[in-house]
Amino acid sequence: MVSALGGIGGATLLVPYFKRAGIEYSQAAALSSGFGCVIGAAGCLSYALLGQADASIPMTLGSVNLPAFASLALGASLLVRWGARLSKQLPQVLLTRGFCDFLLTSGGKLLLPMVLVL
């Protein structure tokens, strides 16, 4: 639920856990992607079933815009192999630093609205 509200997948919680368990980074990223699909599907289903539909927006199911869903699903399906190959070719240090930057950016995105209110 928290990852859906924050707009991020399960990677922010699962990759550090898998790394601490001794799993290589590229495998940890692949495992968290699998869990991310499950988290995304559950979030999409709940937004579709429980979301408030806006009659002015065509082609929606609950709060899910169907063309946007289709384009994101297609893009992810087409690029998943490329990402897996890339994660095996890049040095572990570069992947770790990139993931660290992702976590800092995500955390900043979540904290910025609270800081602006103060």
N, C-alpha and C positions, 0 to 999 in steps of 0.2 A: 504494500500500500504506500509506504513512504517513497519507494523508488518511482512509483507511478505519479505521485503528487509532485515530486521533485523533477520529473522529466528525465530521469536517468534510469538505466537498467540495473540489474543486480551486480554488475561488474564492480561497482564501488565497494561492495561488501564482500563479494566472493573472491575476487582476485587476491586481495591481501590475505584472506583466510587460506586459500590454496597455496600461496607462496610460503606462508608460515608453516604449512604442512609439508613443505619440501618439494612441491611440484614445480617443474620448470615453467618459466613465465609463459611461453607460447602455449603450453598445455593448459595452464591456469586460465588464460584468456579464452581458449577454445571451450573449456568446461563452463566458464561463466557465461559465454555466449549461448550455450544450450539452455542454461537456466534463465537467461535473459529472454529467450523465446517464450518460455513458459510464463514468465512474469508479464511479458508484453501481451500474450494471448489472454491471460486472466484480466489484466487491466482493460484491454480493448473490449472484452466480453462484458465486464461490469459497466463500462461507460456506455456500451450499446444498449444494455438492458435497463440500466438504472438512470441514465442521463436524461436530461430535459431536452427534448427535441425542439429546435427552433424552426418554425414553419417557413420562415423567410429564406432558409438555406436549403437548396434542393439536394437530393441524393444523400440524406443523412439517416442514420439509424441510431436513435438516442442522441448521444453527443459525438458520434463517430461519423466523420465525413468519408463516405465510401470511396470516392475517387482518390482522396489523399491516402487512405488505407491501402488501396490497391497499388498505388505508385510506390509507397514505402515498402510494401511486401515484395514487389517485383524487384526493386532496386537492391534490397537486402539479399534476396535470393540470387541475383546475378553477381553480386560483389563478394559473397561469402568465400568462395574459393580463392579469389585474388587476395583477400585479407589473410587467409590461412597461409598461403604461400609466402606472403610478405612477412608475416610474423616469424616464420622459420628462417628467412634470409637475413633479417635485421639483427644486429648485435643485441644481446640481452640488456646491456646498459642503456642503449637508445630506447628500447621498448619500456624499460622501467622509468626512465626520465619522462618519456611521453605520457605514460599513465599517471605519473605524479603531477604533471602539468594539467592533465584532465581532471584529476581530483581537486586540485587547487582552484581551477576554473569553476567546477561544479559547486564547490563550497562557497566560493565568492558569489556565484549567482544566487545561492540560497540566502546568504547573509546580507547582500547588498540592500534589499528592501527594508530590512530591519535597521540597518545603519542609516539609511536615508530618512527614516521616520524620526530618529533621534535628533 
